[in-house]
Amino acid sequence: MRLGLKAGINDQQIADRMQYQPTYFEFHLTAEDVTPTGLVRLREKIRYVRSQQVERIILHHPMSFEGHHIELSMNEASSPARYRFLWQSTLDLLQLAKAEDVQLLVHGSYDDPIEELTTGYGNITDAIRVLFKRLDYLQRIGGQNIMFENSISPIFYYGNPIFDQAIFDKGYRLAFDTSHCFIKLQGDQNAFLQSLATLHEHVVHYHLVDSMGLKHDGLQLGTGKIDWARVLPLLNPDASSIYEIQLADQNDAREMIASHRYLTQLEQTLSE
């Protein structure tokens, strides 16, 4: 099992992660990181991390702007400033990703209330239709440099066999967050494992994180209810992965490292 770690654009965090010599590294970006000055700094950090023999680098699109989630489906008339930020930041980051040969991760949706997701639309079906048109567009222009992540949102999630098959048939490059799927399914282990199996071929990146299956908890692997012994055989071996664990100290990756140690030992046990 190869090590993947995550950090913000912060020298102390990056130095902490690099001491463990990860194979994969994900930058957690904020709105500040996609300003003109921020993009220059980000390019420098990408090149530094690559110089540390990191094989794959992922840029996680900013989660929010002015205190609100960046919903890919948002209605322009209802949220003009956020809408402009969504597209300007996504296109700027995609241009950078292509120039630096890294990956851009975009959330298909977050977990905003349905009334917010449908603002400016007639109903949730209209919001889903707009979302998939935008996913299609981003996949077309992003090619091998873009991927889409699941959440517990009602408009883009993993775990429903029909919805999973529809996403699979689109041929999107997918990022699979294990806790989001497990939480969406309220801890249904078998449905969770089925989703991993169904989407396996198109998953290019995993967020490995444990959960009790009730709410966002970001648990260290082995401390929640996910059955990792059954998960391991279902992971796409060609995909990258990082441990997206809730840290006690953002400058210390110890919970990520403990998770990696747990999964590595489990993998060795299963192979014996």
C-alpha positions, 0 to 999 in steps of 0.5 A: 500500500503506497502512502498518500497524504494531504495538506494545505498551502502551508510550509509547516504542513508540507514539511511535515508530510514530506518527511514521510516520503509520500507517493501521492500528495493532495493540496487542500485549496482555499479561495485565497489559493486561486487568486493571481498571487495564490496561483503563483505560490501554488505552482511553486509548491507543486514543483517543490513537492514534485522535487521530493519524488512525489509521483502524483499530485492532486489539487482539491478545488476550494470547498467554499467561497465567502462562507458558502459551499461551491456547488457545481450545480448552483444557479447563476442568477441566484448566486452570481459572485459564487458562480463567477468564482466557481468557473474562474477558479475551476478553469484557472486550476485546470489550466495549471493542472495541465501545465504542471501535469497534476490532477484537479479534484472537483466535488460533484456536490457537497451536502447543502440542504435540498432547498439550497441545491434547488434555489433557482430551479423548479425541482431537484431533477432540474438541478441534477440535470444541470449538474450532469451537463456541467460534469460532462463539460468539465470532463470534456475539457479536463480530460485526464487532468480532472476527477469528480468526488462524491459526497452525501448530497442528494444530487451526486453521491455513490451507493445507489445501484442505479445512480452508480451505474449511471455515473459509471456509464458516463465514463467520468474519472472518479474520486471515491471518498469512503466515508461519504459513501458509508455515511450516505448509506447510514453504515450499510456495509454491503451496499457500500462494498457494492458501490466500490465494486461497481465504480472500481474501473473508473476510480482514479483516486481514493480518500481513505477515511473511516466513519461510524456511518452516521455523520461526518466524523473523519476517523482514523482507519480501524476506529470506525465501522468500515470493514477494511479487510473487505474494502482492500480487494475492491480498491483499484490498484492503479488509483492514487489515494490519500488519508483524509483524516480529521487531525488533532493538529493540522501540522502533524499527520500522525493520524494519517500515518497511523491509518497507513500503518493499520492498512499496510499491516492488514494488507500483509495479514490478508496476503499471508 
